[in-house]
Amino acid sequence: MNVTKELLDIGFTEYEAKVYAVLVSGDLMSANDISKVAGVPRGRVYDVLGSLMNEGLCKMVPGSVKQYQALDPGKVFDGILKRNFDAYIHREKQIKDLSRKLEQEHSEHKGLRNELDCVSIYTSKLSIAKKSDEMVHETQSILRSLCKPKYLTPRKLDDLNEVTAPVVNAIASGREFRSIYEIEEDNMENLLYICKHFHDHGEKVRFMKKLPLKLVIMDSSAAMFTMFHRSMTKNNITAMYVEHSDIVIALIDLFEHYWNLATPFEDFQP
């Protein structure tokens, strides 16, 4: 009878399972015989037998050669079951007590955590671009943008349709996009080409000589603004994504202020 797997399933180690399976299948056996039959190294078999005896699973019979014998499994396993059940009850009480303490701690700090949860920081161009794309997709009504250089370069203009597809598709689905572009004097031709592309697809475009920051506002629920660290040559860009209503409303007011000052696409003369 091979019960090794079942013994492993209830918590026996591999060697304990092999040795105990041999013991319950035979009568008195020496450690040497057990080692050979069970396939357990001789150097380990005594430790394993000692462990099984400590658990009350077998006994040692003294003699010129020490021998070992399994005790009645029915009685032994009843005892193991009771010990495990008692341990389970104790562990259950410990877990419940700890749960109550942690719940209290969690509740006491919930207010502070919720205030911090409304802010996320992004420090790589890839993560910022990914978050910006998510905001385009998640916009329900209107997306406002303050756009600052650098804009697309000539080499990348060939990919303009692919790059701008999410915005174009969102506009086509009925959402409003309003953008103010900071004028980039040394890249005017490309800037106008890009803006005309967006304008022709329904984006409301305006121009401003100077903008304070790069900003995207999704409806009235979230905003992301980008900060440049001019004193740093590497990792010089940080974006803060905010879902706090007071901050978002203030940024909308900022956008509307510049929107009223900016020149509409139709009236812009380079």
C-alpha positions, 0 to 999 in steps of 0.5 A: 500500500502506497500512502506516501502522497496522502501523508505528504498532503497532510503535512509529512515531509518526504522522508517522514512519509516514506519511513512511516509508510514502511513502518505501518506496512511491517512489524518490528524493523531496524533502522538499517532495514527501514533505510533500505526499504524506504529509500532514505539515506542511513544518515537521515533515518535516525532523525526521521525516526526521532521526529516520528516518535516525538509525534507519537507515530511510532516507538523504539523497542530496545534490544541488541539491535534497536527496532522500531514499530508503528503505533496504532494509526487509528489512535495516533491520528485521532490525537494528531487531529485533536492537536491540529484542531486545537492549534486551528482554534488558537490560530483562528483567535490570533487572526481575529484579534490581529484583524481587529487591531489592524482594522482599527489602525486602518480606520484611524489612518484612512483619512490621511491615506485618501488624501494621498491617494488622489495624487500619482507621480510619473517620472519617465516619458513613457509612463507620462505618455501612457497616462496621457493616452489613458486620459484621452480614452477615459474622457467622457465629455471634454479634454482640455490641454495646454501644449508646450514644445517640443512637438513632432519632428519632420521624421515623425510627421509621417506617423501623424495619423497613427500617433493622433488616432486616439484623439481623432477617434475620441472627437469622432465619438462626440467628445470635445477637445480644446487645446492651446499650443505654445508657439514654437518659432523655430518649428513653426511649419511643423506646428501648423501642420500638426495643429491643422491636422487636429483642427480639421478633425474637430479639435478646437485649437488656439495659440499662445506665445507662452504657457506656464506649464504642460497640462491635460485636464480630463472632464472635471475629474482629473488633471496631469501637469508636467514640470521640467527641471532645467538644472538637470540633464537627465531625468529632468521631467516629472508629471503629477496626476491629480484627482482632487476636485478642488485642484482640478477646478482651479486648473480648469479656471487657469485653462479658461483664463489662457483660453480667453487670451489665446488666438483661435486657429482661424485668426492666427497669423505666423 
